[in-house]
Amino acid sequence: MLKRYLPFLSWIPEYNRSFLFKDLIAGVTVGVMLIPQGMAYALIAGLPPVYGLYAALVPNLIYAFTGSSRKLAVGPVALDSLIVASSLAAMKLANIDDYISMAIFLALFVGSIQLVMGFMRLGFLSNFLSKPVVSGFTSAAAIVIAISQLKHFFGLQITTNNTLETLQAIFGQLSETNFYDLSIGFAAILVILGLKKLNRKLPAAMVVVILSILGIFFFMVNDTDVHIVGQIPKGLPAFRMPQLDIDLIIKAFPTAMALAFIAFAEAMTIAKAVEDQSKEYHTEPNQELRALGISNIIGSLFQSFPANAGLSRTAVNVNEGAKTGVASLVSVLIVGLTLLFLTPFFYYLPKSVLGAIILVAVYGLIDLKYPKQLWQQRKDEFFLLLVTFLTTLLIGISQGIIFGVLFSLLLLVNRTSKPHIAILGRIRGTDYFKNISRFSNDIELVDNILVLRFDGQLYFANKDYFKAELYKNIAEKGNTLKYIILNAEAINYIDSSALNMLDQVVSDLKTKNIELLIAGVIGPTRDILFSSGLIKKIGKENLFVRTSEAFEYCTNRKEKNSIQEKVSLQSKTKHL
């Protein structure tokens, strides 16, 4: 029981000393990454940079003890930060203090929803985010994040968080560009890309941060020439209860629900990818929900805004050979020491450098290969990706993911409303039945037998389609038809609407002297036929394990009837 809710109890007794070195290296590397990333992602969320360090501290610490994934790195994330910024901007809060309070409350609210979802075992909900939706959403969100950081890059004072309004304001204020900020931002991008090309393991972002701070400190005579981070509070975050108010709950509910769902799906995608690669442990979706929930709840008590698993930091954990949550504990220690002793050194950090770090990071989130692949192979899913992308980019973050999920469900209903139906024939000399439209040669067809396969569950959305296709094929067979064999191997469910339809069809077929036989019914579907009472009308004797058995039964019945007709005819002739 304890191991289920506190997974660290599973690995801590078996901790091997050989793991320590790799955990230390991974933890230090991720910790160094977290410092500039955390401050940059706080800027995305519209918060002072120190809140990014707060979000990198307590949530990461709690997750190390409660998460079922041993390599996931939790903290501030660009995508979640953008959702926070866009939702809080729409609330039009009075001042920065109210804005910060709402962001912290959002962490509490999101964590509470995730915790409840975890105890209700709703981890399966992450499956409703299909890859086209995630890809379209992530690519659009990356562009939105990049656009939101251009104001720091150009050194402009822009208050709006709307993508189109931000672009319009940037073009309108280009003449006011701060060329110091622009030059530093471009230089930072070039240095980061150069260091990454030289050696991907180098902490490029941290190197750029240090170089830019030294450069501003020693060479900028007037510190108003460059927009800098300024004073960052020193010390660990204090315990403080988030402000609770019924109006806040009502305002934040849509965003909190969307963020809880998106964050979990994002975390599970990363966790599953790591699990499949390492094959060292099992990631439990419901425990991940609980772990993320409690991490955000406790984090909010220490002034954290919503935190989640970070893709880039988790990738570093994996690449550096992290084995357990000890790596996360080490990264927490690095962030904690920074808050205690190093925050004064970040006073001269240019905001354009943080913008450059974000621009480089989000560039990797834009996926062009997958849409091209979908266009060539699955155009319906390509349009799903495109709709999600455009909705996220032009309307909003929350609307994009919600609309994407709804559109994907609509596609699913559309597909299942007209599943594949095949007319089968027996391959001569065998007991195999194949689709006559695919295997036209050596197919044996019998005039008075129709063999039909329905490839999908039978429910209210496709019952009329099934009935229409059945009667169309009955009409093509003509008056010679005596037997219909329904291959039900692919039918895994029949709802009440479809049962009612089948009841009517069986009655109608009987009036036409046509007998319905069902072959290959799986257990759950057979249970439905029996519990509904429909089996009484169909007849137990008309259920067959294999299509070939039903076909032989019909063929034998035909031969038997022919013999009986001959005997009857001979008897009548003799009598005459």
C-alpha positions in Angstrom: 0.0 0.0 0.0 2.7 2.5 1.0 4.8 1.5 -2.1 1.9 2.2 -4.3 1.5 5.8 -3.0 5.2 6.4 -2.2 7.1 4.6 -5.0 10.5 5.7 -3.7 10.1 3.0 -1.1 10.4 0.5 -3.9 13.8 1.6 -5.1 15.5 3.1 -2.0 16.1 -0.2 -0.2 17.7 -1.6 -3.4 19.8 1.4 -4.2 23.1 0.4 -5.6 26.2 2.5 -4.9 27.1 2.3 -8.5 24.1 4.4 -9.3 25.3 7.4 -7.2 27.9 8.8 -9.6 25.5 8.9 -12.6 22.6 10.3 -10.4 25.0 13.0 -9.2 26.1 14.0 -12.7 22.5 14.0 -14.0 21.3 15.9 -11.0 23.9 18.6 -11.2 23.4 19.0 -15.0 19.6 19.3 -14.7 20.0 21.7 -11.7 22.3 24.0 -13.7 19.7 23.9 -16.6 16.8 24.6 -14.3 18.2 28.0 -13.1 18.1 29.9 -16.4 15.1 27.8 -17.7 13.1 28.4 -14.6 13.6 32.1 -14.7 12.9 32.2 -18.5 9.7 30.2 -18.1 8.5 32.5 -15.3 8.8 35.3 -17.8 6.6 33.4 -20.2 4.0 33.0 -17.4 4.2 36.8 -16.8 5.8 36.4 -13.4 9.0 37.7 -11.8 11.9 35.3 -12.6 12.4 34.1 -9.0 9.0 32.3 -9.2 10.5 30.1 -11.8 13.1 29.0 -9.2 10.4 28.4 -6.7 8.5 26.2 -9.2 11.8 24.3 -9.8 12.3 23.6 -6.1 9.4 22.1 -4.0 7.4 20.3 -6.8 10.6 18.6 -8.0 11.4 17.5 -4.4 7.9 16.1 -3.8 7.8 14.3 -7.1 11.1 12.5 -6.4 9.3 10.7 -3.5 5.9 10.2 -5.1 6.4 9.7 -8.8 6.4 6.2 -10.4 8.9 7.4 -13.1 12.4 7.5 -11.7 13.8 9.8 -14.4 11.2 12.5 -14.9 12.4 16.0 -14.1 9.6 18.2 -12.7 9.5 22.0 -12.7 8.4 25.0 -14.7 7.5 24.1 -18.4 7.2 26.5 -21.3 3.8 25.2 -22.5 2.2 25.3 -19.1 3.6 28.7 -18.4 2.1 30.0 -21.6 -1.3 28.6 -20.6 -1.0 30.3 -17.2 -0.1 33.6 -19.0 -2.9 33.5 -21.5 -5.6 32.6 -19.0 -4.5 35.1 -16.4 -4.3 37.8 -19.0 -7.9 37.2 -20.0 -9.0 37.7 -16.3 -7.7 41.3 -16.4 -6.3 41.3 -12.9 -5.8 44.7 -11.2 -2.1 44.5 -10.4 1.0 42.2 -10.3 0.3 41.1 -6.7 -3.1 39.8 -7.7 -1.6 38.2 -10.8 1.0 36.3 -8.7 -1.6 35.2 -6.2 -3.8 33.9 -9.0 -0.9 32.0 -10.6 -0.1 30.3 -7.2 -3.8 29.6 -6.6 -3.9 28.0 -10.1 -1.1 25.5 -9.0 -3.2 24.6 -5.9 -6.4 24.2 -8.1 -4.6 22.2 -10.8 -2.9 19.9 -8.2 -6.2 19.3 -6.5 -7.9 18.3 -9.8 -5.0 15.9 -10.6 -5.0 14.4 -7.2 -8.8 13.7 -7.4 -8.4 12.3 -10.9 -5.6 10.0 -9.6 -7.7 8.6 -6.8 -10.7 8.2 -9.2 -8.3 6.2 -11.5 -8.9 8.5 -14.5 -5.4 8.0 -15.9 -6.9 6.5 -19.0 -8.1 10.0 -20.0 -4.7 10.8 -21.4 -5.4 8.3 -24.2 -7.9 10.9 -25.7 -5.0 13.1 -26.7 -4.1 11.6 -30.1 -0.7 12.3 -31.6 -2.0 14.6 -34.3 -3.7 16.8 -31.6 -0.6 16.8 -29.5 1.7 17.6 -32.5 -0.5 20.4 -33.8 -1.0 21.8 -30.3 2.7 21.7 -29.4 3.9 23.3 -32.7 1.4 26.1 -32.4 2.2 26.6 -28.7 5.9 26.8 -29.6 5.2 29.6 -32.1 3.0 31.4 -29.5 5.7 31.2 -26.9 8.3 32.4 -29.4 6.1 35.4 -30.3 5.5 36.2 -26.7 9.3 36.5 -26.1 10.0 38.8 -29.1 9.2 41.9 -26.9 12.2 41.0 -24.6 14.3 40.3 -27.7 13.5 43.7 -29.2 13.4 45.5 -25.9 9.9 46.7 -26.3 7.2 47.5 -23.7 4.2 45.3 -24.8 1.5 44.4 -22.3 -0.8 42.2 -24.3 -0.5 38.4 -24.4 -2.6 37.9 -27.4 -0.5 36.5 -30.3 -2.0 38.6 -33.1 -2.0 41.8 -30.9 1.6 41.1 -29.9 2.7 40.8 -33.5 0.8 44.0 -34.4 2.4 45.9 -31.5 5.9 44.7 -32.4 5.6 45.8 -36.0 4.1 49.1 -34.8 7.0 49.7 -32.5 9.9 48.5 -34.6 11.3 52.0 -34.7 11.6 51.9 -30.9 13.7 48.7 -31.0 16.5 48.6 -28.3 19.5 47.5 -30.3 21.5 46.6 -27.2 18.8 44.1 -26.3 18.5 42.8 -29.9 22.3 42.4 -30.3 22.7 40.6 -27.0 19.7 38.3 -27.8 21.2 37.4 -31.3 24.6 36.8 -29.8 23.1 34.6 -27.1 21.3 32.5 -29.7 24.5 32.1 -31.7 26.5 31.1 -28.6 23.9 28.6 -27.5 23.7 27.0 -31.0 27.5 27.0 -31.3 28.1 25.3 -27.9 25.4 22.7 -28.7 27.0 21.9 -32.0 30.4 21.6 -30.3 29.1 19.4 -27.5 25.4 18.8 -26.7 26.2 18.0 -23.1 27.6 21.5 -22.4 25.3 23.6 -20.2 25.0 26.2 -23.0 22.2 28.2 -21.4 24.1 28.6 -18.2 27.3 29.6 -20.0 25.4 32.3 -21.9 23.8 33.5 -18.6 27.2 33.9 -16.9 28.8 35.6 -19.9 26.0 38.1 -20.3 25.9 38.9 -16.6 29.7 39.5 -16.6 29.4 41.6 -19.8 26.7 43.9 -18.5 28.4 44.2 -15.1 31.8 45.2 -16.5 31.0 47.0 -19.8 27.6 48.7 -19.5 28.1 52.1 -18.1 24.4 52.9 -17.9 22.3 50.0 -16.8 19.2 51.6 -18.3 20.6 50.8 -21.8 19.7 47.2 -21.4 16.5 45.7 -19.9 17.8 43.5 -17.1 16.1 41.2 -14.6 16.9 43.4 -11.6 16.6 42.5 -8.0 15.8 38.8 -7.2 14.7 38.0 -3.7 17.3 36.0 -1.8 16.3 32.9 0.3 14.0 29.9 0.1 10.3 30.5 -0.6 8.3 31.0 2.6 5.3 28.9 3.5 2.1 30.8 2.6 -1.4 29.7 2.1 -2.8 30.6 -1.4 -5.7 33.0 -1.4 -9.0 31.0 -1.5 -12.1 32.7 -2.9 -15.3 31.3 -4.6 -15.0 33.9 -7.3 -11.4 32.8 -8.0 -12.4 29.1 -8.2 -15.2 30.0 -10.7 -12.8 32.1 -12.8 -10.0 29.6 -12.7 -12.0 26.4 -13.2 -11.8 26.1 -17.1 -8.1 26.9 -17.1 -7.4 24.5 -14.2 -9.2 21.7 -15.9 -7.5 22.2 -19.2 -4.1 22.6 -17.6 -4.5 19.5 -15.4 -5.5 17.4 -18.4 -2.8 18.8 -20.7 0.0 18.6 -18.1 -0.8 15.0 -17.3 -1.0 14.0 -20.9 2.3 15.7 -21.5 4.0 14.1 -18.5 2.7 10.6 -19.4 3.9 11.0 -23.0 7.4 11.8 -21.7 7.3 9.1 -19.0 6.2 6.4 -21.3 8.9 7.2 -23.9 11.5 7.0 -21.1 10.1 3.8 -19.8 10.0 2.2 -23.2 13.6 3.2 -23.8 15.0 2.0 -20.4 12.7 -0.9 -19.6 13.9 -0.7 -16.0 10.5 0.1 -14.3 6.8 0.5 -14.9 5.1 3.9 -15.0 1.6 3.9 -13.4 -0.7 6.5 -14.9 -2.9 7.0 -11.8 0.1 7.3 -9.5 1.6 9.9 -11.9 -1.7 11.9 -11.6 -1.4 11.7 -7.8 2.3 12.6 -7.8 1.8 15.6 -10.0 -1.2 16.6 -8.0 0.5 16.5 -4.6 3.6 18.2 -6.1 1.6 21.1 -7.3 -0.5 21.3 -4.1 2.5 21.4 -1.8 4.4 23.6 -4.3 1.6 26.2 -4.2 2.1 26.4 -0.4 5.7 27.6 -1.2 4.8 30.1 -3.9 5.1 27.9 -6.9 3.0 28.3 -10.1 1.9 25.1 -11.9 4.8 22.7 -12.5 5.0 19.7 -14.8 7.5 17.2 -16.3 10.0 18.9 -18.6 11.0 17.2 -21.9 14.5 18.7 -22.3 15.4 18.2 -18.6 14.1 14.6 -18.6 16.1 13.9 -21.8 19.2 15.2 -20.0 18.5 12.9 -17.0 18.3 9.9 -19.4 21.4 10.9 -21.4 23.5 11.4 -18.3 22.4 7.9 -17.0 20.2 8.9 -14.1 18.9 5.7 -12.4 16.6 7.0 -9.6 14.9 10.0 -8.0 18.2 10.8 -6.3 19.1 12.8 -9.5 16.0 15.0 -8.9 17.1 15.5 -5.2 20.5 16.7 -6.4 18.9 19.2 -8.9 16.7 20.5 -6.0 19.8 21.0 -3.9 21.4 23.0 -6.8 18.4 25.3 -7.1 18.1 25.6 -3.3 21.7 26.7 -3.0 21.2 29.2 -5.8 18.2 30.7 -4.0 20.2 30.9 -0.7 23.4 32.4 -2.0 23.5 33.3 -5.7 20.4 35.3 -6.6 22.2 38.7 -6.2 24.5 37.7 -9.1 21.5 37.5 -11.4 20.7 41.2 -11.0 22.5 42.1 -14.3 21.0 39.3 -16.4 19.5 40.7 -19.6 15.9 39.7 -20.3 16.8 39.3 -24.0 19.1 36.4 -23.0 16.2 34.7 -21.2 14.2 35.3 -24.4 17.0 33.8 -26.5 17.1 30.7 -24.3 13.3 30.2 -24.7 13.5 30.8 -28.5 16.1 28.1 -28.9 14.2 25.7 -26.6 10.8 26.0 -28.3 12.3 25.7 -31.8 12.8 22.0 -31.2 9.0 21.7 -30.4 8.0 22.6 -33.9 7.5 19.3 -35.8 7.4 19.6 -39.7 8.1 15.9 -40.5 4.9 14.4 -38.9 2.4 16.7 -40.7 4.1 15.9 -44.0 3.9 12.2 -43.2 0.2 12.5 -42.3 -0.5 14.4 -45.6 0.9 11.5 -47.5 -0.7 8.7 -45.5 -3.7 9.9 -43.5 -5.3 13.2 -44.8 -8.1 13.1 -42.2 -5.6 13.1 -39.4 -3.6 15.8 -41.2 -6.7 18.1 -41.1 -7.2 17.2 -37.4 -3.6 18.4 -36.8 -4.1 21.5 -38.9 -7.4 22.4 -37.1 -5.7 22.0 -33.7 -2.7 24.0 -34.9 -4.8 26.9 -36.2 -7.2 27.0 -33.3 -4.3 27.1 -30.8 -2.4 29.7 -32.8 -5.3 32.1 -33.6 -7.9 31.6 -30.9 -6.2 30.4 -27.7 -4.2 27.7 -25.9 -7.0 26.2 -23.9 -9.5 26.4 -26.9 -6.9 24.7 -29.1 -6.5 21.6 -27.0 -10.2 21.3 -26.2 -11.2 21.8 -29.8 -8.6 19.3 -30.9 -9.9 16.6 -28.6 -13.5 17.3 -29.7 -12.6 17.1 -33.3 -10.6 13.9 -32.9 -13.7 12.4 -31.1 -15.8 13.5 -34.0 -13.5 11.8 -36.4 -13.6 8.7 -34.3 -17.4 8.7 -34.3 -17.4 9.3 -38.1 -15.1 6.3 -38.7 -17.1 4.0 -36.4 -20.4 5.1 -37.9 -19.4 3.5 -41.3 -17.0 0.6 -40.5 -15.7 -1.8 -43.1 -18.2 -4.4 -44.3 -16.9 -7.3 -46.4 -18.8 -10.0 -48.4 -17.0 -13.2 -48.0 -16.5 -16.2 -50.2 -14.8 -19.6 -49.6 -11.4 -20.2 -51.3 -11.9 -23.4 -53.2 -10.6 -26.5 -51.5 -10.1 -24.8 -48.1 -12.0 -23.6 -45.1 -10.8 -20.0 -45.5 -13.2 -17.2 -46.2 -11.9 -14.0 -47.8 -13.3 -10.7 -49.0 -14.6 -11.3 -52.6 -13.5 -7.8 -53.7 -9.9 -8.5 -52.7 -9.7 -12.2 -53.7 -11.7 -12.6 -56.9 -9.9 -15.7 -58.1 -10.8 -19.2 -56.8 -13.6 -17.9 -54.6 -16.6 -20.2 -54.2 -20.0 -18.4 -54.0 -23.3 -20.1 -53.3 -26.5 -18.4 -54.6 -28.6 -19.0 -51.6 -25.9 -18.2 -49.0 -24.7 -14.6 -48.1 -21.6 -14.5 -45.9 -21.0 -11.0 -44.4 -18.4 -9.6 -42.0 -18.9 -6.5 -40.0 -15.6 -4.9 -38.8 -16.5 -2.9 -35.7 -18.7 -2.6 -32.7 -22.4 -2.4 -33.5 -24.0 0.6 -31.8 -26.5 3.4 -32.2 -24.3 5.4 -34.6 -23.8 2.6 -37.2 -26.9 0.4 -36.7 -28.7 2.0 -39.7 -25.6 1.7 -41.8 -25.4 -2.0 -41.0 -29.0 -2.5 -41.8 -28.8 -0.6 -45.1 -25.8 -2.5 -46.3 -27.3 -5.8 -45.2 -30.6 -5.2 -47.2 -28.6 -3.9 -50.2 -26.7 -7.2 -50.4 -29.9 -9.2 -49.8 -31.5 -7.4 -52.8 -28.5 -8.2 -54.9 -28.8 -11.9 -54.1 -32.5 -11.9 -55.1 -35.1 -14.5 -54.3 -32.6 -17.4 -54.2 -31.2 -16.3 -50.8 -32.0 -18.6 -47.9 -29.2 -18.2 -45.4 -27.2 -15.2 -44.1 -24.0 -15.9 -42.2 -22.8 -13.0 -40.1 -19.1 -13.2 -39.3 -19.0 -11.5 -35.9 -15.4 -11.9 -35.0 -14.8 -8.1 -35.1 -18.0 -7.2 -33.2 -16.8 -6.6 -29.6 -20.0 -4.8 -28.4 -23.7 -4.4 -29.2 -25.7 -1.7 -27.6 -29.4 -1.6 -26.9 -30.2 0.4 -30.0 -28.4 -2.1 -32.2 -30.0 -5.0 -30.3 -33.4 -3.6 -31.1 -32.4 -3.2 -34.8 -31.2 -6.9 -34.9 -34.5 -8.0 -33.3 -36.5 -6.3 -36.1 -34.1 -7.6 -38.8 -34.4 -11.3 -37.6 -38.2 -11.0 -37.5 -38.2 -9.5 -41.0 -35.9 -12.2 -42.4 -38.1 -14.9 -41.0 -41.1 -13.5 -43.0 -38.9 -13.8 -46.1 -37.9 -17.4 -45.2 -34.3 -16.3 -44.7 -32.3 -17.8 -41.8 -29.7 -15.8 -39.9 -26.6 -17.6 -38.6 -23.8 -16.0 -36.5 -20.2 -17.2 -36.5 -17.2 -16.4 -34.5 -19.0 -14.5 -31.7 -16.5 -13.6 -28.9 -17.4 -14.1 -25.3 -18.5 -10.5 -24.3 -20.7 -10.2 -27.4 -22.2 -13.7 -26.8 -23.0 -12.6 -23.3 -25.0 -9.6 -24.6 -26.9 -11.8 -27.0 -27.9 -14.1 -24.2 -28.6 -11.5 -21.5 -30.8 -9.5 -23.9 -32.9 -12.5 -24.9 -32.1 -12.0 -28.6 -30.6 -15.5 -28.8 -34.1 -17.0 -28.3 -35.2 -15.4 -31.6 -31.9 -16.2 -33.4 -31.7 -19.8 -32.0 -28.8 -21.3 -30.1 -28.4 -23.8 -32.9 -27.6 -20.9 -35.2 -24.4 -19.9 -33.3 -21.2 -21.3 -34.7 -17.6 -21.1 -33.7 -16.2 -20.8 -37.2 -17.6 -19.4 -40.5 -16.7 -22.7 -42.2 -18.9 -24.7 -39.8 -21.9 -22.3 -40.5 -21.3 -22.6 -44.2 -21.1 -26.4 -44.1 -24.4 -26.4 -42.1 -26.1 -24.3 -44.8 -24.7 -26.4 -47.6 -25.8 -29.6 -46.0 -29.2 -28.2 -45.4 -29.4 -27.3 -49.1 -28.4 -30.8 -50.2 -30.8 -32.3 -47.7 -33.6 -30.1 -48.9 -32.8 -31.0 -52.6 -32.9 -34.7 -51.7 -36.3 -34.3 -50.0 -37.6 -32.3 -52.9 -36.5 -35.1 -55.3 -38.1 -37.8 -53.1 -41.3 -35.8 -52.9 -41.4 -35.3 -56.7 -40.8 -39.0 -57.3 -43.5 -39.9 -54.9 -46.0 -37.5 -56.6 -45.0 -38.9 -60.1 -45.4 -42.5 -58.9 -48.8 -41.7 -57.4 -49.9 -40.1 -60.7 
